[in-house]
Amino acid sequence: MAVLGGPTTVLDIAGSRFVVDPTFDAAGPHAHLTKTAGPAVAADALGPVDAVLVSHDEHADNLDEGGRRFALAAPMIITHPGAAERLGPPARGLAPWQTIRLSAGTAALSVQAVPAVHGPADGARDGTGNVTCEVTGFVVSGDGLPTVYISGDNASLAVVGEIAKRIGTIDVAVLFVGGARVASRQGGRPLTLTSARAAAAAEVLGAKVIVAAHVDGWAHFTEGIDDVVDAFDDAGLASVLVRAPLGEWIFPPE
């Protein structure tokens, strides 16, 4: 596993490679958002990919133009139903708790969609009833393999608690943090986990390993990795927070 910048994460498990929320554009403006740094690894350096996991397609900090091209060139995109409809083939839309089974690599894997709330619990909802927009998280698992939770842009501890209850053991959790705030959205309140709420989420999940993503590369992220480190230390959870420089393996490929 490696974090390449922003939310973009590479997950290698049982011979399969997944790329989460690809963002491969250079730094620069993206409508009302500003990208402050490009990815640590270019898209064409990643080699073959089995599937791209897209938490949502409507915000450039989770799927920019370069990331969109990368995703559409992959054999499969796994996302939520609304995004699948907009993206078209090869996207597959999963409703919350729905699972798809994949046979690539050296072992069968399951990718399950799990809920996410993109903002405060009382936030304004869009036409589909979602806070800010529809977002999905993912759980990747397989027999004898670690269970990996990827939060997507979720700000809700209630959702984290529901996932912990329904899934059971989570070995590795990739939490999208950064305390993302946009003045015109949800009263400027956090749209993703703050560092303190990420530490609380880690405690709820009981995960053996926490990886922080979505903490750099965009101007509307208000907290960085140093804030995450401090929050986990304050919570007595420093030992579960595992990190490496962007683009370097946290866990080497199997």
N, C-alpha and C positions, 0 to 999 in steps of 0.2 A: 504494500500500500504506500502511496505517495500523494501528497497534496501539491498541486502545481501552481496554486494561486487562486484567490477568491474561493469559490466553492469547488473548483475542479479537482477531483480526486480520482486516482487510478487504483482500482481494487483488483488484484490478481489472486484468484482462489481456485485450487484444484485444476490448474491448467487453463482456466478461463480468465479473460481480461474484460473488466467493466470500466467504463469511464463515466463518472458522475458529473452532471451539469457542466458540460464543456464550455469554456470561455477562452477563446484563442486570439481575440483581437489585440492589437497594440493599444497602448494607452491613448486616451482621447475622449471626446464627448460622445455620449449615447443618449440623445434626447435630453431628458431632465436629469440623467445620471452622468457621472464622470468617472472614467476608468483611469486609475493613477499608475498602473503598472501592467505590463503584458505578462503572459505565463512564463514560468520558469523553464518549461519544456515546450517546444513547438509541437503542433498537432502531428506533423509528418514524421516526428521522431518516436512516436508511440508504437508503431508496428501494428500488426493485426489486432482488431478489437472484436470481441464476441457480441457485446451489446453496450448501448449507451443508456444510462438511466437519467431521465430528465425530470426533475422535481416539478418544474413548471416552465412554460415557454414564453410567458408574457413579459418578463423582466430581463433586461440585457445583462444584469449582473449574474444571472444563472444560465442564460443562453444567448450569447452575443452572435454577431453575424458569422464569425469564423467558427464558433461552436456549433451553430446551426448547420453549416456546410459539413462539418465533421460528423455530426449526428446523422444527417440524411445519407451520408456515404457508408454508414455502418450497416451490418447485416440486420440489426434490430434496434429499435428504440423502445424502451419500456417507460411509460409515463402514465398520466391520468387520462380519463376519457376525453375531456375537452381538448387537451393538448394533442392527443392522438388524432383527433378530427382535423385540427388546424395543420398539423405537420404532415399528415398523410403517410403513405407507405415510406419506410418500413416500421412505422410507429404502432405499438400495441397499447391500448388504454386499459388500465386496471382500476377498478373501483376499490375503495378501502377494504382491506382484508382479502381481496382476491389474489390468487397466486398463479404464476406461470412457471412451468418446469422446463429447464433447459438441459440438453444432453451434451453440450460442447465440453471440451477439456477432458480431464481424467475421471470425473465423477459427475453424477447428476446433481443439479443445483435447483433450488427453488428461489424465486424472487417474489416476495409478497409486498403488495402496496399497503401502507399504513397511513393513518390520518396525519394531517399537519394543519396548523392554524397560523396564517401569515399575519400576525398582529395581535393586539390585545383582545382579551376575552369579550369585551363589550364593543369591539370595533365595528365600524360601519361595514355592512355586507354588500357584495356586488349582486348582479342580477341572478347569479347562480346560488346565492345564499352563503357564499364564502367570504371570510374576512380578507380584504384586499383582493385576493384572487384565489382560484383553485390551486392547491399545492398537494403533492403527495410525498411521503417518505417511503423508505424501502427497508425490507429485511431480507438479506441474502443468507441462505443456509443450505446444508446438505448433510447426509449421514456421516458422522465422524468428523465433521468440519466445524470450524468456529461459526457462530451465528453473529452476523454483522448487521447492525442497525444504522441506517443513514437518515438523518432527521429531515433533510430538506429545510426550507425556510419555515420552521415551526417555532413559535414563541410560547406555546402552551404547555405548562407542567401537567395539567390535567390530561392532555393527550399522551404525554410521556408516561404517566401513571397507567393509563389504559393499555398502552403498548406493553409495558412491563408485565401487567397482569395477564394479558392474553398470550404473549409470546413466551414468557418464562425467562430462561437464562439468555442473557445477551452477553456475548464474550467481548465484542468490540463495538463501540458506538462512535460514529462520526457525527459530531454535532456542529451544525451551522450556527455560528456565534456572531460576533461583531456588533451586536446592538444596532442593527441597521435602522436608520431614521431618515425619513423624508418629510420635510415640513408640511407638505400638502397632503400627506397620507396619515390617516388615523391620529390627527392632532400632533404629529411629530413624535408619537410614542414608539417604542421599539417594535419593529416588524419581525425581528428574529430574537433568539436568545441573547440576553446580556451575559456577561461573564459570570456574574453571581447566579443567574438562573441556570446557566449551563452546569455549574457545580451542583446546584440543587437537582437538576435533571440526572446528572451522573449518580448522585446518591440514590435517587428513586430507581434508576435502572439497575444499579448494582453491578455495572459492567466492570470487567477486569481491566479493560483498556479503553481510554477515551482519546480520540483524535479530534482536534479542533480545526475546522475549516471555515471558510467564509469570514475571515478576520482581516483581510488585506486586499489591496488592489483596487478598491472603490472608495470614492470620497464620502459616501453616505454611511460607511461603516464607522461607528463612533468609538469602538473599542478594538484594541489589537491583541496580539498574542501575549504581550506582557501583562495586560489586564486579566487575561484568562489564567495565566500562571499564578498571579496574585490571588485571584478568587479561589482557585483550587487549593492553594496553600492555606488561605483563611479557613476553608471548609475542612481541612485535614485530609484532602484527597490528592495531594501532590503526586503521590506514588502511582496513581492510575492515569495521569495525563502524560501521554507519550508523544513526542514530536521530533521532527528533523527539519533541516533547512528545506525550503520549497524546492521541489523537483528531485529531492533525494529520498531514497526508500526508508520509510519508517519500519516496514517489514519487507524484506527482500522477496521477489517473486518465488513461488514454489516451483 
